[in-house]
Amino acid sequence: MNRNFFQTFRKAYPLVYKPVWKENLLLSFVDIFHGLSFAAVVILTQRFFDSISEGIAGTAARKEVIIAAAALIACQIVSQLLNGFVNFYADVVREKGYGRICVLLQEKVSRLRPVDFEKNSFLTNLEMADQGAKDACEMVDTANSVITFYVPYFMLMGIYMVRLDWGLLSALLLVFLPVLFTNLVKMHFGDRIERQIAPVRREAEAYERPLTTLENYRETRVLGAAWYFLRLYREAVGKWNQTAWKYRKREAAINLGLNCFSFLAYGGILLLLVSGCVRGDISVGAFAAVFSSIDVMFLLMEEIFRDSLGCLSQNMGRVNNFLNLMESPESRQVSVEMKNGTISFDDVSFRYPEAETDCLKHVSFRIADGETVAVVGENGAGKTTLARILLGVYPADSGSVTIGGVVLDEKTNCFHSVSAVFQKFNRYKLSLEENVRISDLHSTENWEETLRKVDSGWKTDFQADAQTVLSRDFDGVDLSGGQWQKIAIARGIYKKSKILLLDEPTSAIDPIQESRLYQTFLRAAEGRTCVIITHRLGLAKIADRVIVLKEGKVVENGSHKELLERGGEYSRMWEAQAGWYLS
């Protein structure tokens, strides 16, 4: 949803202000006096110079000059103290507010529909929204400053100027209006620039990761591919700069013309001051005060429009994305307790967002409570997609999925009653104990016993105790791929669920250990429904039944022996894999 500046502001302000309203209220209260102190310095400056002029003329006593000087110095000290406090506390409030907004943003992301993460456009919006949260905090900080500091200051200075000469006020408007118009132009270009740049920036970051992250740089260096990713990164940054330059040069041309206009108006103000002083309409003190304050006012106006509102207008696209994400439809699923471990797929089809064809096509099968079933098929057959739908992570586009007597849809899931170990499992930068127990933190089961079932010598193999953090980033240890997979399997077993699913999690383990792990897994899964997704057909022999997927369809369903006797797809795959070991 595209919004103009005022719509964006109306939506973002309460969202950001509310979490730190007490801190913002205190900051605003102090900032009012901060703005008034700036104006008071100008007035007292006039009084100080007038007292000197009167003292030279003999119409004022030395005491009056000393009092005027003391008042000006005291006001300057108070103004600087307020300025220091506001600058310090504004950073504190901004960081505190940003921290709380980040929490709100992450809470929102956790409630979004998982299938949305398959959309390229959604990932771009998500990347922009994270930065947009920070920009939204800047927006609130800027708005508060305008209301509590700039408005009181310029109102008091406006009254002061009018009392001196109406012409001064009109000349000041001629200086400041071009600055305002310049930033209206930036607002026009800001959202357009961000929408053009965001996809290219995400592309550049994708090429940067293989060069800089611990998970990727080793393989990149060994393959000798660093130069290739560096070339891709340069090309992406080049496109990034080209897109930005296209709009920035238009801004620069407009800004140049408006700045020239402001400079001429600035000269007009000086001319008015000089002529007013010569005519005697303006005192020497007023001339000095106004002359010294023009630069301050001009800098403050540039600060608010060019630096604060200017940056804000350029980043309006990201703020909009932040708001759009916060208003995105959420997954309204409620986790329902399953009656048993039965699974039923009835004419289920599914297509990924932005894809042209279905990944699953009219899939139907039944799995009884306590049964162990292997789902096999070649790469791209739809095995992992089937697992995601079975677990309720993605909703089926058509057909129905029933788990333990509960029909899964966009309002219902059975997360409390299922457990899974995925091929791409997470390596949490937590302690060893937390990495196992995170699947069920409320459980009182012995997690070490669960890990011992997977690896009887884990204390020696892992060289880690319960509280050792499994990451070198936090002065912990780094484990091998096989050790991580054992932890992932222990994590899946630890959760007392009615259904256990393994989605090819043992690729980094040798075949002998793999066979042992599956046997351990089945013993731990006794009494539960077990689904094993694998492309290694040797493991399918341990299952009660085998479901064969091909191009998103169920082409065969039966026991290992039955499928071999049929001589169909499963038999062909079996013979092909047997050749790997016999040749």
N, C-alpha and C positions, 0 to 999 in steps of 0.2 A: 504494500500500500504506500503510495507516494503522498506526502503531506507538505504543505508549505511551512514556512518558518514558524508561524504563530500556532499552527496545529501541532507541530512537533514540540514546541515549547510547552503548550498546554498539557500535552500527554506526559512529557518527560519530567517536568518540574515536580509535581507531587510524588512521583515514583522515586525520585532521587532525594528530595527534601525530607520526606517522612522518616526514613531510618535514622537521621541525625538531626532532628528538628530542634532539640535542645541546644546542641552545639551551634547550629546555624542561627538560632535566636540570639545567643550571647554574642556571636560574631557580628550580627547585624546591629545590635545595640551599640557596640563599641565603634563600629564603622560609621554610624551616624555622626558621632562626635569627632571621628577622624576627618570626615569631610568638612564639617563645620570649622575644625581647627585650621584647615588649609585656607578657608575664606577669611577666618579671623586674622591670620598672618598678614594677608593683603591689607586689610583695614588698619591693623596696627602699624604696618609699614608706612602707610600714608600718614598716620598720626605722628610717627617718629620723625619723618622727614619734615613735616609741617612744623613740629616743635623746634627742630633745628633752625628752619628758616625764620621762624618767629623769634627765636633766641638771638639770631644774628641781627635781626631788625630791632631787637630790644623790646619786643612786645611779650616775651615769655621768659619766665625765670628759669635758671639752671635746673631747679628741682623738677620742673615739668618735663624737661628733656630727659633727665635721669629716669623719671617714672615711665615715660614713653618707651625708653630703651629697655628698661627692666620688663615691662609688659610684653614687648616684642620678643625678648629673649625667652621669657617664661612660656609664651605661647609656642615658640619654635621648639622648645624642649618637650612640651606636652605633645605637640604634633608629631615629633619624631618618635616619642615613646609609643604613641598610639599606632603610628605607622609600623614600627617594629613588631608590636603585638599582633596587629592585623595580619601582617605578612607571615609571621610564624604560625598563628592559630589557623589562618586560612588553609595553609598546607596540611596541618593536622586534620582539620575537618574534611578537606578534600580526600585525603588518603583514607580516613576512617569511613567516609561515605562510599568511596570506591570499593573498599573491602566488603562492605555490607551489600552493595549492589552486585558485586561478583558472586556473593553467596546466593542472592536471589536469582541471578542468571543461571548459576549451576543447578539450583533447585528446579528452575524452569526446564533446563535441558534434560534433567533426569526424568521429567514427566512427559517429554515429547515422544511421539510415536517412533519406535525404532526404524520402521520402514522409511521414514523421511531422510535418514542418514544415507540412504542409497541414492539420493538426488544430488547431482552436481551443483545445482542452483542453491540447494539448501546448505551445502557445505560452504559455498561462497558467502552466503548470508550469515552463517554462523561465525565465520572468520571475521567478517566486518562487524558483527554485533559485539564481539568481545572488545574491540577497540572502541566501538560506539558507546559502551557502558562508561568508559573513561571520559569520552567526549561529553556524555550527558552530565557527568559530575562537573566538568568544566562549565557547561551551560548554566547549571544552577549557581555555581560560584560567581560566574559573570553577572547573572541576573541580580543576585543579591547585592553585588558591588554597585551595580548601576542604581538600584533603588536606594541603598543606604549610604553610599559614599558620593557617587557622581551627581545624583539628583540634588541632594542638599547643597553640595558645593556649588554647582552651576546655578541653582536658584538664587542663592545668596549673592553670587557674583553678578548675576543678571540684574538683580535689584540695585546692587552697588553701581554697575555701569550705567543703568538708566538714570540714576540720581546725578551722575556726572554729566552724561551726554547721550541722548537717544541714538545719535549716529554711531557711537561705539558698539552698541548692541547689534545694530543692523550689519555693521562691518564684520563683527564676529561670526554672525550667521553665514556670511558669504565665505568665511574661512572654513567653517565646520560642515556646511551642507555638502560640499564636494566629497569630503571624507565619508559622510553617510552614504552618498550615492555610490561611491566606489565599492563599499561593502555590500550594497544591494546587488551590484554586478557580480561580486564574488559568490553571493548566495545563489545566483542564477547558475553559475558555472560549477559551484562546489559539488552538488549532488551528481551532476552529469559526469564530472571528472572521476568521482569515487566509483561510480558504477562501471566506468570504462576500465579503471585501474585495478579494481579488486580481483577479477579473475586472473589478470596477468601477474599480480603480486602473489597470489596463491600458487601460480605456476612456478614463479621464481623460488618461492620457499620450498616447493617440492624438489627442485633441483639442488637447492642448498643443503637439504638434509643428508643426502649421500656423502657430502663433502665434510660435514661438521659433526654429525651425531655419532655417538659411540656404537649404536646398533648397526650403522651402515658403513662407516668409513673404512673398516677393515677390509670388507669384501671389495669395496670400490678401489682401494689402493692396490690390493693383490691382483685384481683383474686388469689394472692399468687403465681404469675407466675414468679417473679423476679429471683428465683433460676434457673428456666428452661432456661430463656433467658441468664442468666449468664453462664450456662453450654454450651449452644450453642455458645456463644461468645468465651468461652475458647477453645472450639473445633475448631472454625474457626481460632482463633489466632494461635492455635497449628499447623494447616495445613499451615498457612501463614509462621510460623517460620520453619517448616519442609522443605517447598519448597525453602525458602531462604537459609537454611543451606546446602541443596543439592549442590547448586552452589557456595556458599561462601567458603566452605572447599576446593574446587578445586582452587579457586582464592588464598586462603591462602597458599596452598602448592607451587604454582608457585611463589608467592611473596617472600616466604622465601628463595627459591633458588636464585632468582634474587638479593635480598638484600644482601645475603652472597657474591655474585659476586661483588656488588658495594662496599662492605666493603673492600674486597681485593684490588680493584682498588684504593680506598681512601688511603690505606696504601702505595700503589705504588707512589702516588703523593707526600706524605710526604718524601719518600725515595729519589725521584728526587730532591726535594727542598733542603734536607740536603746535598746530594752529590754535587749539583750545588753550594751551598754556600761554602762548603769545598774547592772546586776547584777554587773558586773565579769568577765563571761565573755569579753568582747571588749575588747582594749586600745584606747586612744585612737588609736594608730597604725593598728591593724587597721580601726577605724571609718573613719578618714580615707582609707585605701587602698581599702577596699571601696566607700565612698561615691563616691570619684572614679572608680572603675573601672566602676561600674554603667552610667553614661552611655556609656562607651567600649564596653562589652560590648553594650549595647542597640543602639548605632549600628552596630557591626560585624555584629550579627545582622540588623539591618534591611538593611545593605549586602549581605550574602550572599543573604538570602532575597528581599528586596523589589527591590533594584536588580539584582543579578547573576542569581540564579535566577529572580526575577520576570520580568525582561525576556526571559530565556531561555525561560521557560515560555510567554510570550505569542508568541514567535517559533518555537515548536516546529513549527508547520505549515510554515514555510519551510524549516527544517532537514530535515523529512521529505521535502519536495519535492526538496531537494538530493540526499538519499540515493536517492530514487526515480529521479532522473535519472541518477545515477552507476550505478544498477543496471539502467537501461533496456537493452533488446536492441539490439545494435550491428549495423551492416552488416558482415557477415563476408566481404565480397567480396574476391576476389583479382584483380588486374589481369593479364589474359592477353594475350600478343602475338597479333595477328591475322595470318592467313596472307595475306589480300588485302582488297580493299575491297568485297566483295559484301555485300548486305543482303537479309534475307528476313524478312517478317512473315507468320506463318501463323495466321489466325483469332485475332487479338489483340484482347482487350477490356480496358478499364481504367476503374476508378471511383475518384474521389478520396475519401479518408476523410471520413466524415460527409455525403457526397453521397447523393442518392436515386436517381440514374440514372447509367448508364455514360457516360463522356465519349468513349470509343472503343468501337465495336461491331463485332466480328468483322472486323477489318481484315486484309487479305491483299494482298501485292504483293512483287515482286522487283526489285532494283536490281543491275545487273551491275558488276563491277570497272571503275573508270575512267569510269563513266557519270555524266552530269550530269542530275539530275532536279529539277524544280520541284514543290513541294507547294503547292497553292492552295486557297482556299475562303474563305467569308465569316467574319467574326468569330464565334468560338464554335463553329467547325466541328471543332476538335480538333487544329489544326495544331501548336501549341506543345506540347501533350501528347504528340503523336506524336514530336516532336523529343526530348523528355525520355526517352521510352522507347527510342527509337533509340540514344541516347547511353548508355543504361544507368543514367541517374540514377534513374528509377523502374522497378520491375519490373512486368511485365504481370500482370494478375490471372488471365488465362487465355490459352491459345495459346502460341506460342513465337516468340522473336526470335533470329535467327542473324546474327551480324556476322563476316565474314571466316572463316567456318567454326567460330566459337565461339558456343555457345548462351548467351545472357545470362539470368541468374537472380539470386537473392539471394546467390549465392556467387561469381559471376563478373561482371567488367566488362572493358571494353576501353579504359579511359580513356587509356592510353599511346598508343593508335593512332588516337584521334579528336581533332578540334579543332572548336571552335564559336564563333560570334559571336552572342550573343543580342540580342533586342530591348531588354531591360533589362540592358545590360552594366554591369560594375562600373567605377567611377571610383576607382581606387586612389590613395590619398594617398601616392604614392611618386614617385621620380624618373621622368623621361620614359623613360630607358633601361629601368628596372625595369618600367614599365607595358607595354612591348613584350615584353621577354624573360621576363616572369613565366610565360608559357605553356610555356616550356622553358628553364629556367635552366642546364641542362647543355649546351645547344647552343652551338657555337662559330661559328654563322652570323653574318654582319654584320647586326645589327638595324637600323642606319641604312639599309642598302640595302633592307630589307623595307619600312620606313616610306616610303622614297623611291618605291617602286612605287605606294603608295597616294596620296602627295602629294609630287610632285617638289620643291615649294618649301616643305617643312615647316619648315625652319630659319627662314625669313622669316615664314611664316604663324603659326607657334606662338610665336615670340619666346622660345624656350626651348632650352637646350642639354641635353646628355645627363643632367647631374646636377640639373637644375632640378626641384624638387618641384612636382607639379601640384596644388597646393592653397594657398590663401591662409592656411589655418590654420597652415602651417609656413613662412611667409615665401616662398612660391612664387608661381606664377601660376595664374590660372583660365582655362580654355579654353572655347570655345563648344561647343554641342552637336554641331555638325558636326565640329569638330576632335577631340572625344572619340570620335566614331564612327569616324573614320579610324584612331585609335590602336587601338580595339577590333578593327577589321578587320585591321590590321597584326599585332596580337597573335595573332589566329587563324591568319593565314598563316604566321607565324614558326615555329610548331610543325610539324615535319615528320611529319605524320600521314597515314594511309592514307585517312581520310574527313574531309571538311570540310563543316561545316553552317553555313548562315547563316539565322538566324531573324529576318527583317525588321529588320536593324540599321541601315538607311539612311534612316529617316524624317525626320531633321533635315538631309538633304543634298538639294540641288535635283536635278531629274530628269536634267539633263545630266551632272552629277558622279556621280550614282548609276549611270547607264549605264556611265560610264567605270570606276567602281570595280568593278562586276560583271565587266566585261571583264578588268580587272586581276586580279581574284580568280580568274577562270577560267584565265588564263594561269599564275598562280602555282599553281593547283590541277591543272595538267596532269599526267596520270598518276595522279591520285587520284580517288576517288569523291566527287562533289560533290552536296550536297542543299541546295536553296534553298527556304526557306519564305517565301512572300510573298503579299500580297493584290493587288499590282500586276501585272496579267496581261501588261503590255507586256514585263516582264522574263522572263516564262515562255518567250518566243520564243527566248531564247538557250539553253534547256535541250534536251537530247536527247529528254526525255520529260516529260509533265506528269501528276501524280496529283491528282485533284480530290476533296476531302473535303466532305461535307455532313452535318451532324448526327451526326458521329462515324463516318461510313461512307465507304468509297471508292466513289464513284458513277461515276467515269470514270478511264481510264488509257490514255494514248497520246500521240503527238506533238502539237504545237500545231496543225499543219495537219489532222491526222486528227480532232482534237476539234472544230475549227471546222466541218468537213464533216459531222459527226454531228448538229449542231444541238441538242445537249443542254445540260447545266448550264454547261459551260465556255463554249459559244457564247453563252449568255444573259448570263453575266457579262462576256464580252468586249464584247458590244454595249453593255451598260450602261456599262462604263468608257469605251468609245470615245466615248460621248455626252458625257462630262465635258469632253473636249478639243475636240469638234466643235461643240458647242452655243454 
